C-alpha cells in the first residue's frame, strides 16, 4: 500500500502498520487510557533485544527545534544541511553525551528528550495524526524528495526542510514505511515469545504486569 498498490499510499500504509503496533501493545497491557504509554513501552521493550531499527533514538533536529538550549551543543546551525538518522543518538547515549559536556539534565529536560524519541514521534506525529485527523503531524512528513538524490538507504530515517506559516524554516522527520514495518515485525516476534511462554493462542490477552514506570514517564 505504501508503494501505491490497491490505490493506497504512505498515509494508508503507515496507518495500518501503526494500528497493528497499537493492537499488539493492547494485547500486552489491556486497559483503557494507556494507549500512548503502552505503544511506546512495547517499542522500548523490543529495543532491549534488538536495536534495528532503534525506536529509542532521539531526533536531534526536532529536539533542538523544541529546546534551544540543546541547539549549539548538538546540531550544525546551517539549516541547508541534509540530515538523516546518522546524526541522532540513542536515549542513553545522548544522556551520557550531555553529562560529559557538563549540561545539567533535570526531569523536565528528560521529558523533552523522551518526547523527541522515535517511538513517541511515531505515535504522536504518525499514528495519532492519521488516526484522528487523517493528516501527518506538523513535525513529520510522508515524503522526502531528497532520499533518492542522497542515495539514502530505504530503511533509514531522514529529514526534510519546510517553511511554516511564520516563514521560519523547520525540520520534519520522515519514517519510511519499511522502517515502520520492520519495527512492527520486531514487536510481533517479541509478543509471540511472551505468548508462547504463557501457552496462549494468537490474539489472547497476555496481561503482562504493568511497568511501575512507563518508559515515556
N, C-alpha and C positions, 0 to 999 in steps of 0.2 A: 504493500500500500504506500509506503513511504517513497517508493520509486515511481509511483503513478499508476500502478495496476489497480483494477477494479474502480477506476475513476477517483482514486484516493490521492493523498499527498502527505507531506510531513505532518500536517495537523491531525489527520485521522490515524496515521501510524503511531505517532507519539501518544495520542490519547488512549489508544488501545493498550499499548505496552505499559504505560504508566498506571492504567486501571488494573492491569494484571498484577503489578507490584503492590498496589493498594489492597487487592484481594488476598494476595499471599500474606501480607502483613496482618490482615484481619483474621486469617486462619491461625496465625501465631499468637496474637493477643486480641481475642474478641472483646467487644465492648463499644460503647458509644463515646463520642467526644475526644477520641485519642488518635484520630486518623493521621494527623501530621506527625505526631510523636512516633507512632509505630511504623509509618512509612520510612522515616529517616532512621529509626532504630534498626530495622531489618537490614538496611543498607550498611549501617555501621557494624552489625554482627557479621555480615558477609565479608566486610573489609578485613576482619580479623583473620580470615582464612585465605582470601585472595585479594590482591590489590590491582587486578587487571579486569576491568577498569577500577579506578580507585574513587569511590563516592565521597571519601573524606578529604579529598584535595580541596584546598581553599582557593577560590578565584581571587588572585591578587589584584587584577584590574578593577573588579567590582568592589572589593574591599577598600581599595584606595579611593574609589569614587564615592563611597559612602562615608569614609572617615579619613579626612585629610591628614590626620596625624601619622598615618602609615605611608603616605604618598612618597615623600622624599627618601624614605628608607628602602622601600620595596620595589618601586616601579620607575622605569625610564619616563621622563617627563614628556617626551615627544609623542603626541597622540597619533602621528602618522605611522608609527611603527606597527607592523602587522604582527599580532601576537597569537600564540597557540598555548596549549596547556603546559608546554615546557617551562613557562615562567611561573606556573603555580606550584604550591607546596602542600604536602600532606599536613594535616592539622598539627600533629605532634612535632613535625619538623619545623613548622612555622613558629610555634611557641618557643622551641629551643633557639631558633634563629633570633627571635626578638629578645629573648633573655640574654643571649650573648652580646647583643648590641646595647644592652642596658636600658631597653624600653620597657617601662612598667606595664604589666597587663593585669588589670583588675577584672572583676566579674563582668562588668559592663562591656569591656573590650573583648573578653572571651565570647560573650554572647554575639557581639557584632561579627567576630571572626567566624563563629559557627553558622551564622545566618548567611554567610557567603561561601559555605561549603557546597560542593556539587550536589550532595544529597538534598540539602534544603532548597537550593535553587531549582533543582529538577522538580521538586514538589511544588514550590511556591510559584515559579515562573511558567513551567511547562504543564504539569498535571493540573494545577488549580486554574491556570489561565484558560486552558482549553475546556476543562470540565465545567467551569462556571460562566465563562464569557465567550467561549469558542474563539479566543484570540490569545496569542502568546503574551507573557508579561513584558513590561517595558524594558527589563534588563536582559532579555533573551531574544533570540531571533531564530526563525525557522530556516533561514537561508544565509549562506556565506559564499558570496560570489568569488572570493579570492582563493578558496581552497584549491581549486584546480590549478590556478596560476602558481600558487605557492607549493604545489605538489604535496599537500598535507595528507597524511595517512587517513584512510576512511574512518578509522575509529578514534581519531584524535579530536579533542575538544578545541574549539577555536573562538576567535573574537572578531567582531566587526565594529566599525565606527559608524555613528549616526548623529544627526543633529536634532536636538529636541525642540520644543516649542519656544524655548528661550534662546535659540540659536547657539546653544552650548553643545560641544562635541561630547558624546558619551560612548562608552564601550558596551557592547551587548554580547552575551555568551551564546555559543551555538553547540548544542549537544546533538551529534549525529544520531540518526535512527539506529545505526548499527551499534553505537556505543550504548544507547539505552537498552537495546535488545540483549546485548551481552550481559548487562547488569541484571536484567530480568532472568536470564538463564542461570546466572550465579545464585540469585535468590532462590530459584526453583530447586537447584541442587541442594542448597543449604536446608530448605524446607523439607525436601524428601528425606534427607539424613535424619532430621528430627522426627519425621513421621514414622519412618521405619523402626527407629528406636522405641517408639511408643506402640508399634504394631497397629497403626491406624490406616484406614483407607484414604484414598485421594479425596480431598475436599472436606475431610473431617477436621474439626477444630482441634488444634493442638493444646490450647490453653497453657501455654508456657508461662512461667512465673514472670510477672511484670517487673521490669527493672526498677530498682529503688530510685535510680536517677536515669531518666531517658537521656540518650546522648545529646539531643538538642538542648537539654537543660544544663 
